[in-house]
Amino acid sequence: MRPVLDLPISHRNNGIVVSAQRVRQELERGPVHSAMVARDLRAEIEAFPASRPALPQG
C-alpha cells in the first residue's frame, strides 16, 4: 500500500483511488478494525484524494 499512497497526484487514476478505498473498507471490518496499524492506514487512505482531473488543464 505504501507505494500507492506515495504516488504523485498525476499518477493516481480512478482505478487506483477505487482500489485504495476498497482496502480502507476492508480495514473497517473484522478483528483488524481496532489495530493501530489498521487505524493509521485507514487515516492515510482517507486523506488520499477521491478524484483528480482526467487530463491536465491547459
N, CA, C, O and CB atoms as a CASP TS submission, in Angstrom:
PFRMAT TS
TARGET T0000
AUTHOR 0000-0000-0000
METHOD Language model
MODEL 1
PARENT N/A
ATOM      1  N   MET     1       0.818  -1.183   0.000  1.00  0.00           N
ATOM      2  CA  MET     1       0.000   0.000   0.000  1.00  0.00           C
ATOM      3  C   MET     1       0.868   1.256   0.000  1.00  0.00           C
ATOM      4  O   MET     1       0.480   2.279  -0.564  1.00  0.00           O
ATOM      5  CB  MET     1      -0.934  -0.007   1.198  1.00  0.00           C
ATOM      6  N   ARG     2       2.027   1.184   0.622  1.00  0.00           N
ATOM      7  CA  ARG     2       2.891   2.374   0.700  1.00  0.00           C
ATOM      8  C   ARG     2       3.238   2.932  -0.673  1.00  0.00           C
ATOM      9  O   ARG     2       3.139   4.144  -0.862  1.00  0.00           O
ATOM     10  CB  ARG     2       4.172   2.042   1.446  1.00  0.00           C
ATOM     11  N   PRO     3       3.644   2.102  -1.651  1.00  0.00           N
ATOM     12  CA  PRO     3       3.958   2.676  -2.968  1.00  0.00           C
ATOM     13  C   PRO     3       2.762   3.391  -3.606  1.00  0.00           C
ATOM     14  O   PRO     3       2.934   4.391  -4.301  1.00  0.00           O
ATOM     15  CB  PRO     3       4.446   1.581  -3.902  1.00  0.00           C
ATOM     16  N   VAL     4       1.573   2.884  -3.371  1.00  0.00           N
ATOM     17  CA  VAL     4       0.371   3.521  -3.926  1.00  0.00           C
ATOM     18  C   VAL     4       0.138   4.869  -3.253  1.00  0.00           C
ATOM     19  O   VAL     4      -0.130   5.859  -3.934  1.00  0.00           O
ATOM     20  CB  VAL     4      -0.871   2.607  -3.747  1.00  0.00           C
ATOM     21  N   LEU     5       0.235   4.919  -1.935  1.00  0.00           N
ATOM     22  CA  LEU     5      -0.001   6.169  -1.219  1.00  0.00           C
ATOM     23  C   LEU     5       1.060   7.222  -1.539  1.00  0.00           C
ATOM     24  O   LEU     5       0.807   8.420  -1.416  1.00  0.00           O
ATOM     25  CB  LEU     5      -0.037   5.912   0.277  1.00  0.00           C
ATOM     26  N   ASP     6       2.245   6.772  -1.948  1.00  0.00           N
ATOM     27  CA  ASP     6       3.320   7.703  -2.275  1.00  0.00           C
ATOM     28  C   ASP     6       3.308   8.176  -3.728  1.00  0.00           C
ATOM     29  O   ASP     6       4.141   8.995  -4.117  1.00  0.00           O
ATOM     30  CB  ASP     6       4.636   7.064  -1.977  1.00  0.00           C
ATOM     31  N   LEU     7       2.374   7.669  -4.530  1.00  0.00           N
ATOM     32  CA  LEU     7       2.307   8.088  -5.932  1.00  0.00           C
ATOM     33  C   LEU     7       2.030   9.590  -6.034  1.00  0.00           C
ATOM     34  O   LEU     7       1.256  10.130  -5.243  1.00  0.00           O
ATOM     35  CB  LEU     7       1.215   7.291  -6.682  1.00  0.00           C
ATOM     36  N   PRO     8       2.653  10.266  -6.996  1.00  0.00           N
ATOM     37  CA  PRO     8       2.305  11.668  -7.222  1.00  0.00           C
ATOM     38  C   PRO     8       0.854  11.756  -7.708  1.00  0.00           C
ATOM     39  O   PRO     8       0.341  10.815  -8.315  1.00  0.00           O
ATOM     40  CB  PRO     8       3.277  12.325  -8.256  1.00  0.00           C
ATOM     41  N   ILE     9       0.210  12.864  -7.445  1.00  0.00           N
ATOM     42  CA  ILE     9      -1.201  13.038  -7.804  1.00  0.00           C
ATOM     43  C   ILE     9      -1.433  12.747  -9.283  1.00  0.00           C
ATOM     44  O   ILE     9      -2.478  12.208  -9.647  1.00  0.00           O
ATOM     45  CB  ILE     9      -1.665  14.461  -7.470  1.00  0.00           C
ATOM     46  N   SER    10      -0.486  13.090 -10.127  1.00  0.00           N
ATOM     47  CA  SER    10      -0.660  12.880 -11.566  1.00  0.00           C
ATOM     48  C   SER    10      -0.748  11.405 -11.949  1.00  0.00           C
ATOM     49  O   SER    10      -1.193  11.088 -13.052  1.00  0.00           O
ATOM     50  CB  SER    10       0.480  13.524 -12.315  1.00  0.00           C
ATOM     51  N   HIS    11      -0.336  10.500 -11.070  1.00  0.00           N
ATOM     52  CA  HIS    11      -0.369   9.065 -11.355  1.00  0.00           C
ATOM     53  C   HIS    11      -1.522   8.345 -10.660  1.00  0.00           C
ATOM     54  O   HIS    11      -1.664   7.130 -10.798  1.00  0.00           O
ATOM     55  CB  HIS    11       0.937   8.435 -10.942  1.00  0.00           C
ATOM     56  N   ARG    12      -2.329   9.065  -9.930  1.00  0.00           N
ATOM     57  CA  ARG    12      -3.431   8.459  -9.185  1.00  0.00           C
ATOM     58  C   ARG    12      -4.690   8.450 -10.042  1.00  0.00           C
ATOM     59  O   ARG    12      -5.504   9.372  -9.971  1.00  0.00           O
ATOM     60  CB  ARG    12      -3.682   9.216  -7.858  1.00  0.00           C
ATOM     61  N   ASN    13      -4.846   7.417 -10.842  1.00  0.00           N
ATOM     62  CA  ASN    13      -6.027   7.338 -11.692  1.00  0.00           C
ATOM     63  C   ASN    13      -7.216   6.780 -10.910  1.00  0.00           C
ATOM     64  O   ASN    13      -7.075   6.385  -9.753  1.00  0.00           O
ATOM     65  CB  ASN    13      -5.744   6.467 -12.928  1.00  0.00           C
ATOM     66  N   ASN    14      -8.362   6.751 -11.536  1.00  0.00           N
ATOM     67  CA  ASN    14      -9.592   6.317 -10.862  1.00  0.00           C
ATOM     68  C   ASN    14      -9.471   4.890 -10.332  1.00  0.00           C
ATOM     69  O   ASN    14      -9.939   4.605  -9.229  1.00  0.00           O
ATOM     70  CB  ASN    14     -10.782   6.415 -11.819  1.00  0.00           C
ATOM     71  N   GLY    15      -8.859   3.998 -11.089  1.00  0.00           N
ATOM     72  CA  GLY    15      -8.705   2.617 -10.648  1.00  0.00           C
ATOM     73  C   GLY    15      -7.901   2.504  -9.367  1.00  0.00           C
ATOM     74  O   GLY    15      -8.236   1.712  -8.487  1.00  0.00           O
ATOM     75  N   ILE    16      -6.846   3.288  -9.258  1.00  0.00           N
ATOM     76  CA  ILE    16      -6.015   3.288  -8.056  1.00  0.00           C
ATOM     77  C   ILE    16      -6.795   3.832  -6.873  1.00  0.00           C
ATOM     78  O   ILE    16      -6.734   3.272  -5.779  1.00  0.00           O
ATOM     79  CB  ILE    16      -4.741   4.113  -8.276  1.00  0.00           C
ATOM     80  N   VAL    17      -7.521   4.908  -7.081  1.00  0.00           N
ATOM     81  CA  VAL    17      -8.308   5.507  -5.999  1.00  0.00           C
ATOM     82  C   VAL    17      -9.382   4.533  -5.524  1.00  0.00           C
ATOM     83  O   VAL    17      -9.571   4.364  -4.320  1.00  0.00           O
ATOM     84  CB  VAL    17      -8.954   6.833  -6.462  1.00  0.00           C
ATOM     85  N   VAL    18     -10.082   3.894  -6.447  1.00  0.00           N
ATOM     86  CA  VAL    18     -11.134   2.934  -6.088  1.00  0.00           C
ATOM     87  C   VAL    18     -10.536   1.756  -5.319  1.00  0.00           C
ATOM     88  O   VAL    18     -11.103   1.314  -4.320  1.00  0.00           O
ATOM     89  CB  VAL    18     -11.872   2.428  -7.356  1.00  0.00           C
ATOM     90  N   SER    19      -9.403   1.251  -5.777  1.00  0.00           N
ATOM     91  CA  SER    19      -8.763   0.135  -5.083  1.00  0.00           C
ATOM     92  C   SER    19      -8.325   0.521  -3.678  1.00  0.00           C
ATOM     93  O   SER    19      -8.474  -0.270  -2.746  1.00  0.00           O
ATOM     94  CB  SER    19      -7.565  -0.361  -5.877  1.00  0.00           C
ATOM     95  N   ALA    20      -7.795   1.711  -3.515  1.00  0.00           N
ATOM     96  CA  ALA    20      -7.401   2.178  -2.179  1.00  0.00           C
ATOM     97  C   ALA    20      -8.616   2.269  -1.264  1.00  0.00           C
ATOM     98  O   ALA    20      -8.536   1.915  -0.088  1.00  0.00           O
ATOM     99  CB  ALA    20      -6.698   3.550  -2.267  1.00  0.00           C
ATOM    100  N   GLN    21      -9.733   2.739  -1.794  1.00  0.00           N
ATOM    101  CA  GLN    21     -10.956   2.825  -0.984  1.00  0.00           C
ATOM    102  C   GLN    21     -11.461   1.435  -0.594  1.00  0.00           C
ATOM    103  O   GLN    21     -12.018   1.267   0.491  1.00  0.00           O
ATOM    104  CB  GLN    21     -12.052   3.586  -1.750  1.00  0.00           C
ATOM    105  N   ARG    22     -11.277   0.453  -1.450  1.00  0.00           N
ATOM    106  CA  ARG    22     -11.662  -0.927  -1.111  1.00  0.00           C
ATOM    107  C   ARG    22     -10.816  -1.453   0.040  1.00  0.00           C
ATOM    108  O   ARG    22     -11.326  -2.121   0.940  1.00  0.00           O
ATOM    109  CB  ARG    22     -11.518  -1.853  -2.340  1.00  0.00           C
ATOM    110  N   VAL    23      -9.528  -1.152   0.009  1.00  0.00           N
ATOM    111  CA  VAL    23      -8.652  -1.561   1.110  1.00  0.00           C
ATOM    112  C   VAL    23      -9.129  -0.904   2.401  1.00  0.00           C
ATOM    113  O   VAL    23      -9.215  -1.562   3.437  1.00  0.00           O
ATOM    114  CB  VAL    23      -7.166  -1.184   0.816  1.00  0.00           C
ATOM    115  N   ARG    24      -9.441   0.387   2.344  1.00  0.00           N
ATOM    116  CA  ARG    24      -9.930   1.097   3.529  1.00  0.00           C
ATOM    117  C   ARG    24     -11.189   0.439   4.077  1.00  0.00           C
ATOM    118  O   ARG    24     -11.322   0.269   5.289  1.00  0.00           O
ATOM    119  CB  ARG    24     -10.208   2.569   3.196  1.00  0.00           C
ATOM    120  N   GLN    25     -12.111   0.067   3.199  1.00  0.00           N
ATOM    121  CA  GLN    25     -13.349  -0.580   3.642  1.00  0.00           C
ATOM    122  C   GLN    25     -13.066  -1.908   4.333  1.00  0.00           C
ATOM    123  O   GLN    25     -13.697  -2.232   5.339  1.00  0.00           O
ATOM    124  CB  GLN    25     -14.289  -0.800   2.455  1.00  0.00           C
ATOM    125  N   GLU    26     -12.122  -2.677   3.801  1.00  0.00           N
ATOM    126  CA  GLU    26     -11.784  -3.963   4.414  1.00  0.00           C
ATOM    127  C   GLU    26     -11.132  -3.771   5.780  1.00  0.00           C
ATOM    128  O   GLU    26     -11.306  -4.595   6.677  1.00  0.00           O
ATOM    129  CB  GLU    26     -10.853  -4.762   3.498  1.00  0.00           C
ATOM    130  N   LEU    27     -10.383  -2.686   5.935  1.00  0.00           N
ATOM    131  CA  LEU    27      -9.740  -2.411   7.221  1.00  0.00           C
ATOM    132  C   LEU    27     -10.744  -2.002   8.294  1.00  0.00           C
ATOM    133  O   LEU    27     -10.399  -1.965   9.475  1.00  0.00           O
ATOM    134  CB  LEU    27      -8.697  -1.323   7.059  1.00  0.00           C
ATOM    135  N   GLU    28     -11.966  -1.697   7.907  1.00  0.00           N
ATOM    136  CA  GLU    28     -13.007  -1.326   8.863  1.00  0.00           C
ATOM    137  C   GLU    28     -13.763  -2.541   9.379  1.00  0.00           C
ATOM    138  O   GLU    28     -14.615  -2.410  10.257  1.00  0.00           O
ATOM    139  CB  GLU    28     -13.977  -0.351   8.227  1.00  0.00           C
ATOM    140  N   ARG    29     -13.464  -3.716   8.849  1.00  0.00           N
ATOM    141  CA  ARG    29     -14.195  -4.931   9.206  1.00  0.00           C
ATOM    142  C   ARG    29     -13.349  -5.848  10.069  1.00  0.00           C
ATOM    143  O   ARG    29     -12.122  -5.755  10.098  1.00  0.00           O
ATOM    144  CB  ARG    29     -14.647  -5.670   7.952  1.00  0.00           C
ATOM    145  N   GLY    30     -14.031  -6.725  10.764  1.00  0.00           N
ATOM    146  CA  GLY    30     -13.391  -7.824  11.472  1.00  0.00           C
ATOM    147  C   GLY    30     -12.399  -7.414  12.544  1.00  0.00           C
ATOM    148  O   GLY    30     -12.430  -6.294  13.054  1.00  0.00           O
ATOM    149  N   PRO    31     -11.514  -8.352  12.874  1.00  0.00           N
ATOM    150  CA  PRO    31     -10.610  -8.148  14.004  1.00  0.00           C
ATOM    151  C   PRO    31      -9.551  -7.068  13.780  1.00  0.00           C
ATOM    152  O   PRO    31      -9.013  -6.538  14.752  1.00  0.00           O
ATOM    153  CB  PRO    31      -9.932  -9.431  14.325  1.00  0.00           C
ATOM    154  N   VAL    32      -9.241  -6.733  12.544  1.00  0.00           N
ATOM    155  CA  VAL    32      -8.218  -5.703  12.307  1.00  0.00           C
ATOM    156  C   VAL    32      -8.746  -4.291  12.558  1.00  0.00           C
ATOM    157  O   VAL    32      -7.969  -3.339  12.615  1.00  0.00           O
ATOM    158  CB  VAL    32      -7.698  -5.804  10.878  1.00  0.00           C
ATOM    159  N   HIS    33     -10.037  -4.157  12.705  1.00  0.00           N
ATOM    160  CA  HIS    33     -10.665  -2.837  12.839  1.00  0.00           C
ATOM    161  C   HIS    33     -10.002  -1.974  13.908  1.00  0.00           C
ATOM    162  O   HIS    33      -9.787  -0.782  13.689  1.00  0.00           O
ATOM    163  CB  HIS    33     -12.136  -2.996  13.163  1.00  0.00           C
ATOM    164  N   SER    34      -9.678  -2.552  15.048  1.00  0.00           N
ATOM    165  CA  SER    34      -9.152  -1.753  16.157  1.00  0.00           C
ATOM    166  C   SER    34      -7.630  -1.741  16.240  1.00  0.00           C
ATOM    167  O   SER    34      -7.075  -1.088  17.124  1.00  0.00           O
ATOM    168  CB  SER    34      -9.706  -2.265  17.448  1.00  0.00           C
ATOM    169  N   ALA    35      -6.939  -2.443  15.344  1.00  0.00           N
ATOM    170  CA  ALA    35      -5.482  -2.459  15.367  1.00  0.00           C
ATOM    171  C   ALA    35      -4.930  -1.077  15.007  1.00  0.00           C
ATOM    172  O   ALA    35      -5.446  -0.409  14.111  1.00  0.00           O
ATOM    173  CB  ALA    35      -4.936  -3.529  14.396  1.00  0.00           C
ATOM    174  N   MET    36      -3.889  -0.660  15.708  1.00  0.00           N
ATOM    175  CA  MET    36      -3.319   0.664  15.498  1.00  0.00           C
ATOM    176  C   MET    36      -2.832   0.840  14.055  1.00  0.00           C
ATOM    177  O   MET    36      -3.059   1.888  13.450  1.00  0.00           O
ATOM    178  CB  MET    36      -2.165   0.900  16.476  1.00  0.00           C
ATOM    179  N   VAL    37      -2.177  -0.162  13.511  1.00  0.00           N
ATOM    180  CA  VAL    37      -1.676  -0.072  12.134  1.00  0.00           C
ATOM    181  C   VAL    37      -2.839   0.104  11.169  1.00  0.00           C
ATOM    182  O   VAL    37      -2.750   0.899  10.233  1.00  0.00           O
ATOM    183  CB  VAL    37      -0.852  -1.331  11.762  1.00  0.00           C
ATOM    184  N   ALA    38      -3.927  -0.627  11.382  1.00  0.00           N
ATOM    185  CA  ALA    38      -5.099  -0.507  10.513  1.00  0.00           C
ATOM    186  C   ALA    38      -5.712   0.885  10.628  1.00  0.00           C
ATOM    187  O   ALA    38      -6.110   1.469   9.620  1.00  0.00           O
ATOM    188  CB  ALA    38      -6.147  -1.582  10.864  1.00  0.00           C
ATOM    189  N   ARG    39      -5.792   1.415  11.828  1.00  0.00           N
ATOM    190  CA  ARG    39      -6.351   2.771  12.005  1.00  0.00           C
ATOM    191  C   ARG    39      -5.492   3.802  11.297  1.00  0.00           C
ATOM    192  O   ARG    39      -6.015   4.698  10.634  1.00  0.00           O
ATOM    193  CB  ARG    39      -6.466   3.125  13.502  1.00  0.00           C
ATOM    194  N   ASP    40      -4.167   3.684  11.433  1.00  0.00           N
ATOM    195  CA  ASP    40      -3.267   4.637  10.772  1.00  0.00           C
ATOM    196  C   ASP    40      -3.382   4.554   9.254  1.00  0.00           C
ATOM    197  O   ASP    40      -3.415   5.577   8.570  1.00  0.00           O
ATOM    198  CB  ASP    40      -1.818   4.383  11.195  1.00  0.00           C
ATOM    199  N   LEU    41      -3.444   3.334   8.734  1.00  0.00           N
ATOM    200  CA  LEU    41      -3.562   3.157   7.288  1.00  0.00           C
ATOM    201  C   LEU    41      -4.896   3.688   6.778  1.00  0.00           C
ATOM    202  O   LEU    41      -4.949   4.312   5.719  1.00  0.00           O
ATOM    203  CB  LEU    41      -3.408   1.681   6.918  1.00  0.00           C
ATOM    204  N   ARG    42      -5.977   3.446   7.524  1.00  0.00           N
ATOM    205  CA  ARG    42      -7.286   3.995   7.131  1.00  0.00           C
ATOM    206  C   ARG    42      -7.228   5.511   7.050  1.00  0.00           C
ATOM    207  O   ARG    42      -7.764   6.107   6.116  1.00  0.00           O
ATOM    208  CB  ARG    42      -8.383   3.563   8.126  1.00  0.00           C
ATOM    209  N   ALA    43      -6.578   6.136   8.027  1.00  0.00           N
ATOM    210  CA  ALA    43      -6.469   7.601   8.030  1.00  0.00           C
ATOM    211  C   ALA    43      -5.690   8.094   6.813  1.00  0.00           C
ATOM    212  O   ALA    43      -6.064   9.095   6.202  1.00  0.00           O
ATOM    213  CB  ALA    43      -5.788   8.089   9.323  1.00  0.00           C
ATOM    214  N   GLU    44      -4.621   7.402   6.460  1.00  0.00           N
ATOM    215  CA  GLU    44      -3.848   7.797   5.276  1.00  0.00           C
ATOM    216  C   GLU    44      -4.671   7.651   4.002  1.00  0.00           C
ATOM    217  O   GLU    44      -4.624   8.510   3.122  1.00  0.00           O
ATOM    218  CB  GLU    44      -2.569   6.959   5.169  1.00  0.00           C
ATOM    219  N   ILE    45      -5.424   6.558   3.909  1.00  0.00           N
ATOM    220  CA  ILE    45      -6.240   6.336   2.720  1.00  0.00           C
ATOM    221  C   ILE    45      -7.361   7.373   2.647  1.00  0.00           C
ATOM    222  O   ILE    45      -7.702   7.836   1.558  1.00  0.00           O
ATOM    223  CB  ILE    45      -6.827   4.907   2.723  1.00  0.00           C
ATOM    224  N   GLU    46      -7.933   7.741   3.785  1.00  0.00           N
ATOM    225  CA  GLU    46      -8.982   8.764   3.790  1.00  0.00           C
ATOM    226  C   GLU    46      -8.450  10.097   3.292  1.00  0.00           C
ATOM    227  O   GLU    46      -9.190  10.873   2.687  1.00  0.00           O
ATOM    228  CB  GLU    46      -9.564   8.927   5.194  1.00  0.00           C
ATOM    229  N   ALA    47      -7.175  10.370   3.539  1.00  0.00           N
ATOM    230  CA  ALA    47      -6.564  11.621   3.075  1.00  0.00           C
ATOM    231  C   ALA    47      -6.186  11.557   1.595  1.00  0.00           C
ATOM    232  O   ALA    47      -5.894  12.586   0.985  1.00  0.00           O
ATOM    233  CB  ALA    47      -5.325  11.940   3.909  1.00  0.00           C
ATOM    234  N   PHE    48      -6.191  10.357   1.018  1.00  0.00           N
ATOM    235  CA  PHE    48      -5.888  10.153  -0.396  1.00  0.00           C
ATOM    236  C   PHE    48      -6.981  10.846  -1.206  1.00  0.00           C
ATOM    237  O   PHE    48      -8.161  10.629  -0.930  1.00  0.00           O
ATOM    238  CB  PHE    48      -5.792   8.619  -0.754  1.00  0.00           C
ATOM    239  N   PRO    49      -6.634  11.673  -2.194  1.00  0.00           N
ATOM    240  CA  PRO    49      -7.676  12.397  -2.942  1.00  0.00           C
ATOM    241  C   PRO    49      -8.688  11.451  -3.587  1.00  0.00           C
ATOM    242  O   PRO    49      -8.324  10.430  -4.171  1.00  0.00           O
ATOM    243  CB  PRO    49      -7.035  13.271  -4.021  1.00  0.00           C
ATOM    244  N   ALA    50      -9.945  11.808  -3.469  1.00  0.00           N
ATOM    245  CA  ALA    50     -11.035  10.969  -4.015  1.00  0.00           C
ATOM    246  C   ALA    50     -11.120  11.042  -5.531  1.00  0.00           C
ATOM    247  O   ALA    50     -11.587  10.103  -6.177  1.00  0.00           O
ATOM    248  CB  ALA    50     -12.374  11.388  -3.418  1.00  0.00           C
ATOM    249  N   SER    51     -10.674  12.141  -6.095  1.00  0.00           N
ATOM    250  CA  SER    51     -10.719  12.273  -7.553  1.00  0.00           C
ATOM    251  C   SER    51      -9.666  13.272  -8.014  1.00  0.00           C
ATOM    252  O   SER    51      -9.126  14.048  -7.226  1.00  0.00           O
ATOM    253  CB  SER    51     -12.129  12.714  -8.025  1.00  0.00           C
ATOM    254  N   ARG    52      -9.402  13.229  -9.270  1.00  0.00           N
ATOM    255  CA  ARG    52      -8.497  14.188  -9.883  1.00  0.00           C
ATOM    256  C   ARG    52      -8.943  14.380 -11.316  1.00  0.00           C
ATOM    257  O   ARG    52      -9.631  13.513 -11.854  1.00  0.00           O
ATOM    258  CB  ARG    52      -7.011  13.715  -9.807  1.00  0.00           C
ATOM    259  N   PRO    53      -8.582  15.474 -11.957  1.00  0.00           N
ATOM    260  CA  PRO    53      -8.958  15.664 -13.357  1.00  0.00           C
ATOM    261  C   PRO    53      -8.355  14.573 -14.228  1.00  0.00           C
ATOM    262  O   PRO    53      -7.236  14.121 -13.981  1.00  0.00           O
ATOM    263  CB  PRO    53      -8.510  17.047 -13.854  1.00  0.00           C
ATOM    264  N   ALA    54      -9.086  14.154 -15.234  1.00  0.00           N
ATOM    265  CA  ALA    54      -8.598  13.116 -16.136  1.00  0.00           C
ATOM    266  C   ALA    54      -7.406  13.598 -16.942  1.00  0.00           C
ATOM    267  O   ALA    54      -6.476  12.832 -17.193  1.00  0.00           O
ATOM    268  CB  ALA    54      -9.707  12.663 -17.070  1.00  0.00           C
ATOM    269  N   LEU    55      -7.425  14.849 -17.346  1.00  0.00           N
ATOM    270  CA  LEU    55      -6.339  15.435 -18.123  1.00  0.00           C
ATOM    271  C   LEU    55      -5.908  16.735 -17.476  1.00  0.00           C
ATOM    272  O   LEU    55      -6.726  17.445 -16.892  1.00  0.00           O
ATOM    273  CB  LEU    55      -6.764  15.669 -19.589  1.00  0.00           C
ATOM    274  N   PRO    56      -4.621  17.048 -17.580  1.00  0.00           N
ATOM    275  CA  PRO    56      -4.179  18.338 -17.051  1.00  0.00           C
ATOM    276  C   PRO    56      -4.847  19.483 -17.792  1.00  0.00           C
ATOM    277  O   PRO    56      -5.059  19.406 -19.002  1.00  0.00           O
ATOM    278  CB  PRO    56      -2.657  18.467 -17.148  1.00  0.00           C
ATOM    279  N   GLN    57      -5.177  20.535 -17.074  1.00  0.00           N
ATOM    280  CA  GLN    57      -5.805  21.696 -17.711  1.00  0.00           C
ATOM    281  C   GLN    57      -4.760  22.468 -18.470  1.00  0.00           C
ATOM    282  O   GLN    57      -3.606  22.557 -18.051  1.00  0.00           O
ATOM    283  CB  GLN    57      -6.499  22.603 -16.673  1.00  0.00           C
ATOM    284  N   GLY    58      -5.171  23.032 -19.600  1.00  0.00           N
ATOM    285  CA  GLY    58      -4.236  23.866 -20.345  1.00  0.00           C
ATOM    286  C   GLY    58      -4.192  23.583 -21.739  1.00  0.00           C
ATOM    287  O   GLY    58      -3.439  24.222 -22.474  1.00  0.00           O
TER
END
